Amino acid sequence: MIYIHVLLMIIFLLLICSLSLLQLFSPVKAKRSVIMKILKAKTYLNSSPGRRFVPAAIILAANLILLCVPVLAAEDILFPLKINDSISATFCEYRSNHLHAGLDLRTKRRTGIPVVAPSAGRVVNLYGDENGYGLMLTFKADNGLIYKFAHLSAFENQALELMDMVVAARAASERRFNFDIDLSGKNIFASAGQVIAYSGDTGAGPPHLHFEITDGGGSGDIMNPLKYLPVESAMDNTPVKIVSAVFMPADENSFIEGKPINQIFNFKAASSTAAGSGSGSGAGGADLSVNAAGRFTILVRAFDENKKFADNESKTGVYKIQLREIAGPQKISQGGKLENSGAKSSSAGKVIYALGFDAAGRGPSRSPEAVYDMYFSNISAGNFYYKMFYEGAAADQPAFVEAVNNGGMIDIGEGETRVFEISASDYLNNVTKKIIRVSGSSEKSKPADLSAAVIGAGVSVAPPKSKAKKGAVKKSAGARKTKAGKAPSKSVKNKTAAAESNIPTIEYADNVILFKLKMSDRTGSAVIAHAGKNLKRFEHNGFYCYYTGYEKFVSVPEITVDMSATSAGEAAKKYGLKIYKIAPGNFTEISSGGNYLINIDATAGKENPVYAGENYIKPVDGAAEVAAGPEKILDISFSRPVSCAKIYSRVSAGAASGGREGLYLLYQKTNVFMGNAVEAVNGGRYFAAQIRNTKRVKCSVMADEKPPMLKISKKSGAKLSRAVKLAVKPDSNFISFNLTDAETGINRAKIKYYLDGAESGNFEFFSGWLLNCYLYDIKTGANLKPGEHKIKVTATDNSGNISVYEKQFKVAGK
């Protein structure tokens, strides 16, 4: 009998080994079936007669091997470049309309670095565009993964003849871009480490390689390449930086430092923060102490750096970030001691929100707003503001949201004290932590005692005066600034406010509308009333800020300003302001007469109304309705930043799509074209234009009468001024132009290039300004023959204005 059991053990171990080896060469979709086979084999062995004689060590070994199988499924692949110059952008990093789908690998600021196949497989697609991926190669690996390599300078041609295929595709289509060549049926094999392309800067510079990995097993999920690359590929020993936190009250009855508006707090850089630890050297071990009461959410600005490479100045996204509570609600007892507040104390140690970027579905990868605050965030200088809360439907929760409690909403009562920890790490687990102590109070913090230790290595508490100490509350985020530096100021002042200081300026915060009077002896005792009740106020940045909720003001859209206590004999005055309630998904008039409409996309978690208000306030002189602003100009601000919305302006008689008129954003020194497409809405015709991530819109319909600027480059102009000596390689022979239009932009589809009178598609238009026209026949690949030739280019803007360049030139003989 013992021999039977020994034989069974040997068979089982052989099965384990064979299945493990099979896993090494199996596609991703086979992983589940392999694991299931091992589980069945283990069950059979344990259910056989006399299983009590099988040594426990063998079962333990079998389980260990079983546990190793999933690890083998994510075996290392080769680094895709012949050099490793570190990473300049990470997986799921912020982009304005998507999450970054892979890694950006630096190439020492050079093009032409060999790109190798990370594992054995086949080339299945060659793609090219002018502004996007540029030249891109898609590779289906034998392990079931799909790799994409973008911004290439060229495809490998000696062994794989890939560039020859591009030449043939361009000749067949008679245009240089775009092309999309399906090679899935060609069986173009490459071994691991074989050169398949060369790095470049096409589509988007500067020089780098964009590397993506997709699950080829059916899900189509994009995967973090660092999960598959050798660990040493990252070569990073620099801790993540947690720069600041934004506290965002959820309603008008919630307060941050005594104010119902967003507040940004900076963390001071710790003098000696070790990887894997926080600073926490201040009072109570906190890096930041904040007074808050009510419901609020938190944004965290964090980014990673890699100081192991001296010239790498990139600030990249983090791999994991988490907000958790490390000390539950406590209250100050009558004896002055902290004690647990009751049942809620079980929240200590609870993860409130966590993000981890191992993979992303194709749908969520197109929704950066699921990860980032789209208004605060931008791609420069590591301005990545991570949401520590989830606004979407639970059924739509992306895989990268690893944990969420109460949607990330924090609720703290008066007198409670709670302590939170923010931790963020890169892929090599270089961790930074920050501790935040939140005291439940609707009042602002008391001034810091400068004779004692400053509150943490983070920030000191807010001082009582409007002039903040360095390192204290950075600023209010109540009326968020527009991203464009030339945009109007965050507080929109009435034109006559300077002459009459009792006319308030207006600021639109997320949950309240603010009426602001500049702090002075004259305004110190001023009262602003709404609907018969005096408004509460707070001091902020040199202003007395009176506030009320939007819904309350919509029902009674006027205020009364009374300065009689400080200005003897001055009568109270009434002022009116137009406020519009916008229900996402519906067309809403936002000007008198219906000249302007808005439609905000109804996205998950954003069904609550948005309020829009005009940026001027006027006296109410007994008129039944508040006077509106200029009919032709729309100037409004929103209660919260608006993304994925359209503005509509009624088309005047005779105007048509593609005409000279269109919608423009109005700034102090320039105007920016929004669009001139015409759409039918409710029986009328309207110019329509998209707006994204904006807090204020000032726009008008204007006409564009200026033609595009089409100017030959100095180098190309000098080349055509004498007999042109053509290079042997046709792609080296081209003429460059600067092509721009400051008004409505260039219409790419209407760029025309003629060579000796025949229209040619052999040109490329990069980055919205660089036009290269090639001097060879794209159908045959033949260079121009010696002698006289003529080049002509016509460029059209989006309003139909045309510019033309023509030139006779001579090609030199051999």
Secondary structure, DSSP 8 states (H G I E B T S, - for coil): -HHHHHHHHHHHHHHHHHHHHHHHTS-GGGHHHHHHHHHHHHHHHHHSTTGGGS-HHHHHHHHHHHHHHHHHHT-----SBSS---EEE-TT-B-SSSB--SEEEE-TT-S--EEE-SSSEEEEEEEE-SSSS-EEEEEEETTSEEEEEEEEEEE--TTT-HHHHHHHHHHHHTBSS-EEEE-TTS-EEE-TT-EEEEEB-SSS-SSEEEEEEEETTTT--EE-GGGTS-GGGT------EEEEEEEEESSTT-EETTBSS-EEEE----TT--TTEE---SGGG-SEEEEEEEEEEEEEEEEB--TTSTT----B--SEEEEEEEEEEEEE-TTS-EEE-SGGGGGTT-EEEEEE-SEE-TTGGG-GGGTB-TTT--SSTT--EEESS--S-GGG--TTEEEESGGG-EEE-TTEEEEEEEEEE-TT--EEEEEEEEEE-SS------TTS--SSSS-----SSSS--TTSEEEE-SS---SSTTS--SSB--TTTTT-TTS-EEEE-SSEEEEEEE-STTTTT-EEEETTEE--EEEETTEEEEEEEHHHHHHS-EEEEE-TTTSTT---EEEE--EEEE-TTS-EE-SGGG-EEEEE---TT--S-EEEEES--EE--S-SS-----TTEEEEEEEEEE-SEEEEEE--TT--TTSSEEEEEE-SS-EEEEE-EEEEETTEEEEEEEE-SEEEEEEEEEE-----EEEE-HHHHHHHTS-B---SSGGG-EEEEEEE-SSS-B-GGG-EEEETTEE-B-EEEETTTEEEEESB-TTT--B--SEEEEEEEEEEBTTS-EEEEEEEEEE---
